[in-house]
Amino acid sequence: MPDTSAPHGDTAALPVRVPLVTAPLGLFGSLRAARRNVLEILPELAVRQPIVSGKMGIRWHMVMDPQAIRHILLEAVEDYPKSDVTKNLLRPAIGDSLFIAEGAHWRWQRRAVAPVFSHRNVSGLAPMMSDAADRASARLAQAGSRAVNMADEMVRATFEVISDVTFSGGKSFDRDAVHRAIDAYIAEAGKVSLLDILGMPDWIPRPGRLMSTRTLKQMKAIADDAITSRRDRPPSERASERPDDLLDLLLGAEDRETERRMNDAELADNLLTFIVAGHETTALTLGWALYLCAFDPAVQETARNEARTLLQGRTATAEDVPNLPLTRRIIDETLRLYPPAALVSRTARRADTLCGREIRAGDTVMLPIYALHRNQLLWDEPDRFAPARFADRKSIERYAYLPFGDGPRICIGASFALQEAVIILATLLSRFDFTAVPGKSPKPVMILTLRAEGGVWLNARPLD
């Protein structure tokens, strides 16, 4: 498909990207790179070939072939559980929640939680997304002529959403403290250890994760307190007209096959999972989307006209989402260029063959989503920002585009995140013109998620 979205006056310009590795880094070079930015260990071959393999303490394979990925995520999902590295990074914070659990323990949780994210329930939470879009607009209007770090602003907006949809009607809590605790955990415990690269067993302590004990206690105490308070609320409040929020829905979640419900520890782990994932990934998507809109004024102007024509000055709602196709395509293309979960890791449970390559039990099999989404065998001009490529979704090969994963373990909150992103982006584009701040380009850096290092600094000019 030809690119129709090049910025005016500079057809050669490309949005910021990560330089990929063209020569072996070695063990310690790889460790330094991974602790600085996981994407810096990706070989340049990963955007030109279907599979790349190597050995560094452990045997590893990076897979970019859609059919092989389909095999891993769908056909042989039980043979490719989440990698030990992933579990080591996240289990201290979110236990054996839906994101970490395997086998029967995962299946019953998935069955119990799936109705929580039904279309009806997700649509019912949309007013809180619209409220957050209004508050973000008010803050931008107050900024006047000052440049704004939209990465931080979108973190604030999406954290307001997740806290409102989780704790509505409950007692107040310190939002800033919760976010600081989450951010501190990622900074302290989210970096890959040399022990991880060498494939050492998870019972050997990782120093960074030992240092995060205090932060973990803060996070878990907040979740425990919220659950206890909601269980103990008086009958009069339980019978109120307030619609169910995420915590209510989780408390009522039940596996219909076994009639099993989550105990308080399981609830806390899953609540933390949704709090962390529910704001961080959407905030990153919105920050990068606004960067791309400022990068390409023509796309921004077309999307603004779409939003203003539909909204007529009001805030976007769930009912508007299907009628904002270009806004949605901008989100889709943002997720292609800057996927929040830019690298997914699995451990092969038994011998297999992928793309003609021998896979042994115990091998690490990585799905580098960042490289998959820029693979030259799968995408036309893959480094270009071109929302038009999503005008015909059927033209996109199913397992070439995986911002939310796929198969039975596809992200359960994908519809929640997409609805929130479209509501907030459309509202902001209808009210502001975003332009880049010279010399302030963001740098894509992945620790646990793909963040914009240095922030997304934009001028936000209010529209008449």
N, C-alpha and C positions, 0 to 999 in steps of 0.2 A: 504494500500500500504506500503511495507517495506521501511524504511528510508535508502537511499543510499548516504546521504550527511553528515555523522558524520565526524568531524574533525579528521585528522590523529593523532593517539596516545592517543586520549581521547574520547572514545565512549560515556562517561557519560556526557560530557560537553553540556551545553545548553546556548544559547545566553541570554543576560540580559532580565529580565522581571520584572513586578511589583508584589510584594507580595500582595495577595488579603486578604480581611478582613475575619477573622474567628470568631469574636465576635462583638456584637453591639457596635457602636461608640457613640451613643447618639447624640443629636442635636448639641451641641457645638463641640464635637469631630468630627462629620461629617463636620461641617463648617470649622474647622481648616484643616482637611484633604483635603477638596475640594479646599480650597484656596492655598494649597501647591501643590496638585497633584490630579486632579479629579479622576484619576483611583484608588486612594487609598480608595475611598468609595465603590468600587465594592466588593461585598461579594464573598467569595470563592465558594459558591453555584452556582454562575453564570456560572461557567465552568463545572458544573455537572448536572444542571437542565435546563428545558426548560423555566421556569419563576420563578422569585423571587419577592415578594411583601412586602410592609411595609408602615408605616405611620410615618412622621416626619414633622409636620406642615401641609403637604399635603400628600394625598395618592399617592403612587408611585408603579410602576411595571417595572421590568427589563425583557425584552422578548428576549429569545434566540432560540425560536422555528421557523424554516424556514417557516412553513405554516402560523403561526400567523403573522410573519413579512411580508409575502406576502399580507396578509389581510390588514395590516396597511399601507403599502407602495403602494399597487396597487388596491385592491378591495374596500377599504373604505378610500381612501386617503383624501377625503373631511372631514371625521369624525376625522381625526388625523392631524390637522394643527401643524406647528412648535410651540414649547412650548413658553410660555410667557418669560421664562428665556432666551431662545435663542434670542428672539426678543429684550429683554431688553439689552442684551449684544451687539448686532450688529446693531440695528436700528440707534443709534446715528451716526455711521460711514457710513453705506451704505444705509440708508433710506429704502424705500419700493422697493428696487431693486429686481431682479429676485430671489435672495437667500432668501429674507424675505417675499416677497409679497404672498398673498393668493388669491384663487378664480379667478374671472374674471381679476383682475389686474395682477395676475401672468400669466394667460393663454395668454393674448395678448402679454406680454413681451416675453414669451417663444417662441411663434410663430414667433415673429419678430427676435429674436436673433438666433434661431436654424440654419438658413442658414449660419450664420457667422462661425459656427463651422462645416461646411460640410467638407468631406474628402478632397475636392479640396482646400479649403481655408487653412485647417490645414497643408496640404502638402506644400502649397505655403509659409508658414511661417517657414518651416524647415531650410532653409539656415541660419537664425538667430540663430537657435539652434546649428547648426554645428559650426558657428563662435564662439559662447560662449564656446563650447567644446574645440575649438582650444586655446582660451584665457586661459581657466582653465588649459589646458596642459602646456602652456608656464609658467604660474605662478608656477605650481608644479615643473617644471624643474628647475626654478630659486631657489626654496627652498633648493635644494641640499640635504644634509644629515639631515636637520632639520625636526622634526616632524611637521605635518600640521594638523590643526583643519579642517577636511573635512566637518564638519557641516557648518562652516562659509564659506568655499570655495564654497560649493554647493549653499548656499544662494546667494552669489555673482554671481555665474554663472547663476542661474535661474532668478535672478533679472535683469541681463543683457538681458536675453531673453525677459522677459515680458516688459521691458522698450523699447527694440528695436522693438518688434512686435506691441507695442502700439504707440510709438512716432517717428517711423522712418520718416526721412525727415522733421521733425518739428524742432523747435528751441531747443537748448540744455537746459537741466535742471539738477539739482543737484540730482544725483541718491542716494548718501549717505543720503541726507536730507530726501528724500522720504522714504527710508528704515528705517531711525531712527524714523520718524513720525509713521510709521506702527508699529514698534516694541514697541514704547512708548505707543501707544494706547492699544496694547494687554497687556502690563505690568500693565497699570494704570486701564483699564476698563474691562479687560477680566476675572477677578476673580469673582467667585460666591459670592454674598452677602448673609448675614443672611436673609435679606428681601426676596431674591429669594427663599431660602429654606422654609421660612414660608409661601410662596405663597402670599405675599403682592402685591397689584396692582402696575402696572408699573408707575403710576403717582407719587408714593412716590420716591423721589430722592435717588439714590445710590451714596454714597460719592465718590467712586473710579471713577465713570463715570462723576461726576461733575468736578473732577480734570483733566479730559482729554480734556476739552473744547479747550484749546490752540492747542493741538495736532490735534484735529479734524479740526480746522480751517485751519491748515497748509495743511492737506491732501486734504480737499475740494478745497482749493485755487489752488493747483497744478492741480487737475482735471478740474476745471473751466477754468483755463488759457490755458490748452491744447486744450479744446473744442473750446474756442473762437479763439485761434490762427489758428486752422485748418479750422474753418468756414471762417475766414477772409483772408486766403491765396490767393495770386493773381492767376488769371486764368492760367497764364503760368505754375505755379507749379502744379495746379490741372490737367493740360493736360500732365504732364511729363510722362516718361516711368516708374517711380517708381511704383512697384506693391502695391496694397492696403494693408495697415496694419490693425491692430485690430480697431483702432480709425476710420479709413475710413469705415470699414465694419459696425461698430456700427452706424455711422452717416447715413449710407444708409439703415439701418435695417428698415423694414416695416412689419407690420402685414397684411398679404394678405387678411384676412377676413374683417378687418375694415379699412385698409389703414392708420392705425395710426402709427405715428413715435414718437420716444422719444423726449420730450423737453429737454432743457439743464440740468435741475435738474435731470431728470431721467437718462440722459446719464452719468452725473457725478457719480451718485450713482452706476450705473452698471460698469462704468469704474473702480471705486475704488474696487468694488467686484472682478473684474477679475484681477486687479493688485495684490491685497492681496492674493486671492486664487490661482492665476496663478503662483506665484513664491514660496510661503511659503510651500504649500503641496508637490510640486515636489522636492523642496530643501530637505525637511525632508525625503522623500522617497529615494533620492539619497544618503544622508548622512548615513541612516540606511543600505542601500544596500551595500555601501562600507565597513561599519562596519562588515556586515555579510560575505562579501567576504574575509576580513582579518581574520575573525573568522574561516572560513572554506577554507583553502588554496587549497584543492582539487577541490572544486566547482569553485574557482577563476581561477585556472589553466585551467580547461576545458572551461570556458567562454572566457578566454583570447585566447585560441587556436581557438575558433569559430570566435572571432572578428578579430584576426590577419590573419587568412586564408581568410576571406571575404574581409577585408579592404586593406590588403597589404600596410599598412603604411599611408593610407589616412584617412580622417575624415569621420565618419558615416554620412549618409544622410537619408532622408525619404524613399528613394528607398531600403535602406538596412534593414529597420526595420523588414519586413516580413522574412528576411533571417537570423535573429539573435534569434532563438527560445529559446536558453538557457538564453541569456541575458534577454529576456522578462520574462522567468519563474522566474529568480532571482527577478525581479521587482514585479511580482505577489506575490511571497512568502514574500517579504519584506512588501508589503501592507497587507498581512495577519497578520504577526507578529507585525507590527508597523503601523497600519492604521492612517494616519494623522488626520482624523475625527474619533476619537476612541470612541466617545459616541454621539449618536443622541437622541434628546429629542422631544417628541410630547405631546400635551394636548388633551385628549379625549373630543370630542364635545358632544357626547351622550353616553348613556349606551351601553355596549357591553359585550361580553364574549371572553376571550383569554385563550387558554389552560385550559379551564374549570374554569377559575378565573373570578369573577365579576369585570367589569370595570365600574366605574361611570363617569358621565359627570364631567369634571374638574380634573380628575385624571391625573397625569403625567405618561406617558408611555415612558420609555427609551429603546433604542436599543443600548446596550453596545457593539459596534462592536469589541472592544478589546477582550471581553469575548466570544462573538459569534465565533470569529476566533480561539479561543482556547478551545472551548467547547468540552469536552470529548465524548459527544454523537454524535458529527458531524465529528471529525477529529481523525485520527490515530496519536498518539504521537504529540499532538498539539503544544507543546512547542519546538519541534525540528525544526531546519532550514533544510528544505527538498524541494528544488525547483522541484525535480522530481515529486512531487504530482500534479503539474500542467501540466505534459506531456499530460494527457488526460483531457481536460477541461470538457468533458461531465460527468466525474466521480465526479465532484464537484457539490454538490447540489446548485441550483440557489440562494436561499436566505440564504445560509450558509456563503457566501462570498460576502461582500458588501463594498469594499473600496470606491466606488463612489455612494453608495446608490442604489436605483432601483426604478422602477415604473416611472410615468410621471415626477417625480422630480429628476431623476438620474442626476448626475453631468454633466452639458452640456459641460464642458471642459475636459472630461475624455480622449478622443482620443488625444487632445493636450498634456495633461500631460504624457500619456504613450509614445507618439512619442518622446517627449523631453527627458524623462528619459532613454529610450533605446539608443537614439543617444549619449547622454553624457556618460552614463555608458560604452557602448561598446567602445567608443573612448578612454576613460581613461584606461580601462582594457587592451586595445591593446598596450598601451604605458608605463604603470607603473605596478610594483608589489607592492601591498599594504599589509603591515604587521602592527599588533597592537603594540601600545606603552604600555609596562607593567605598570600596576597600573593606567591606564587611561581609564577604561571602562566607557561608557556612561550610564546614568540613564534615563529610559523612564519617562518623566514627561508631563502631559497634563494640560494646562490651557485652551486655545481655541483649540490648536492642539497638537499632540504628538511629543514633542521635545526631543532631546538628551541632557539632562542637563549635563554640564561639557564638552560638545563637543564630537566630534568623532575624536580622535587624532590617526593619522596613519603615518607611514613612507611610503613615495612614492618613490620607487627606479625606475629611468628611465630604460627602456629596450633597448637593442641594436637594 
